[in-house]
Structures are given as structure tokens and as C-alpha cells.
Amino acid sequence: MSIRPLYLIFVRVCGWLVLLGRSSASKDIELLVLRHEVAVLRRTQPKPRWDWADRAVLAALIRLLPRTLRAHRLVTPGTVLRWHRRLVTRKWTHPQRTGRPPISPEIATLIERLATENTTWGYQRIQGELLKLGHRVGASTIRRVLKTLGLPPAPKRQTDTTWRQFLRTQASTILAVDFFHVDCAVTLRRLYCFFVLEVGSRTVHILGVTAHPDGLWTTQQIRNLRMDLGDRAADFQFLIRDRAGQFTASFDAVLADANITAVKIPPRTPRANAYAERFVRTVRTEVTDRMPIFGEWHLHTILTEYAAHYNGRRPHPSRNLQPPRPDHPVTDLTKERITRQPVLGGLINKYERAA
């Protein structure tokens, strides 16, 4: 029993001798570490929790301690190494994603546009359309994008044809004809202008101007229109007209030879031929009501020139502010813009990159 106290005294004396041999800097570092550990223990309940500042201080000081003192700290060397690995990971970790790379927001917007504008297109049809546009996207990716956007598959996304789509589809096969009169400024003679309007494209054809629009003259003008249309006459199926006496049976027979059916509007209902009536208002507002007309040749010349402007340069709200038949290149600053070209009046769409 007397040997144990002597041994403890000897160990303590040796420890004091070791302390005397240590430098003052080493003692200061040990005091800082001990004080920091005490501070951590005092402010944590019930378990010590280290924040980033505590880890940084302890990791910086603990490497300066003697090896024997490092083993008696609140944290083990493995914990310090784990802190260091975590710090390196946050600094130098590169994204390691598995699977296909994410698609860009532009392609996701294009997928949404194709699915919304074409309710019958499935994933593979949209995939093929994107491939033609230069984007290689998988069908599963398209399904995931549409699911994220809340768009169901094609059978559930399919809806009935809207009235707007139905009318636009029919408008591409319809012609509208009518007369409007202009009074001469000198002779006060009334002149009649006969015109045809392509409802789908809003293209207008001035067929003729006369003071005596009888049935023979009207029939000859429609023959001239059929010759001017050529092969395009097969694109039209209906012609809307009123019940005026100038539209005789021979007039309808010329249309029937071209497989065009003449549709007569009800009596005293000009709104049934609304497209033709709207052109009459336009030509009166922009031309005939703003200048005097001196004769038949004068009126024909003015209307022919206005028709060229109307078809080639005048913007139309129903055509996205584009003329029916542009006769000049439209300035396009976005060369990479993707355009939609409707087929069958918008029933089917095809997409191409703008030139």
C-alpha cells in the first residue's frame, strides 16, 4: 500500500519536470484549447454541438499540441479528419449527376408549346418534331416535362375542335363576292365595283368596274377569276354571295364546273357576308371617301393599285399584322426563331426554323 502513493508522487513529479521543459508557446496553446473546450461545454445542453467557428479554432490549434495531449480532447482525431474532408468536399466537389443531362428551359418551353398547340400529338410525335428542329430529346424526358407542367398524355389532352378552329379551317376554302358603288364627282354617275375576297388569306381580287352590272357581265368576270386562279381554284369549295339579280344561274354554273358551291345568304342580312362587307368599309374609309372619282377608268386604276397595296403591304390584325401576300422580305432580327405554319387552316401544324 505504501508503494502506490510513492508511484503517484513520482509520476506527478515527472509531469512537472516535463512541463518545465516545454516552451511557453506550447503551454499557451494548451490553455487556449482547454478554455475553448470549457466554453463549448458550458453553452451546450444537453450535448455539446460544434459550429463552424469551433471546428476551425480547434482544428487549427490541436495540431500544435503534443501527441499525448491530443488524445484527451472532446473530439477524436477521426472527428477532426472528418471535418477536414467535409470542408474539402464543399470546396472542390463537382456535380456528379447520373443519367441524362437536364434540358434547357427553352426546350421545355418548346415542348409545352408543341403539346398545347397539337392536342393529338403523343410523346414520340413531339420527339420527331423536335428532332427536325435540331433538338434530340428522349420520349421519357418529354413525358416527364409534360407531367411536371400538368399536361396529360395525348388521349386525355385531346379535346373537341373549338369553334374558332372550325371556322378558321372552313375559311381557307371560302370565297366571298359582293358589289359596292361609287358616285362620280363630275357626272354623278354611279359605278359598281365587283370584287372577290379569299376569306382564309384575306386576298382581294378586283374583278371589274362598270356602270351596268348585269348578269352576263358578272358571269364573265367570274370566268376571268377562275382563269386567274388556275390550279388554286381547287382549294376553294364555297362562294358566299347575296341574292342580287346579277348572280344568275349561269354564274352558279361556272362555279359548279370548278366544284365550287354558291351559298346564298338570307335576305336582308349583310352580316352573313361579313368579310366582304368589312372590305367595303375598309376601301371606302381609306380610298374612295377621301378622293373624288372622275370616271370608270379612274376608279379601276385606283382600286387596282389599292388592291396591290392591300394584298402586299397592308398589315391585317387577323393575320398577326402581316399582309395576305407579302411582296417584300420582312425584316427578321431573330434568325433562330421557330415559326409555326398552319396546314388546313390550323388543323395540323408544322414547324420550321425561320430563315
Protein Blocks (a to p, Z undefined) as FASTA:
>chain_A
ZZmmmmmmmmmmmmmmmmmmpcfklmmmmmmmmmmmmmmmmmpcfbdcddfklmmmmmmm
mmmpcfklmmmcfbdfklmmmmmmmmmmmmmoccddehjddddfklmmmmmmmmmmmmkb
cfklmmmmmmmnopacdfklmmmmmmmnopacfklmpccddfklmmmmmmmmcccddddd
dddfklopacdddddddfklopacdfbdcfblcfklmmmmmmmmmmmnmmmmmmpcbdcd
dfbfklcfklmmmmmmnopacddddehilklmmmlmmmmmmmmmmmmmmcccfbfklmmm
mmmmmmmmmmmmmccfkloopafbdcbdcddfblmbccdddeehhlaccddddZZ
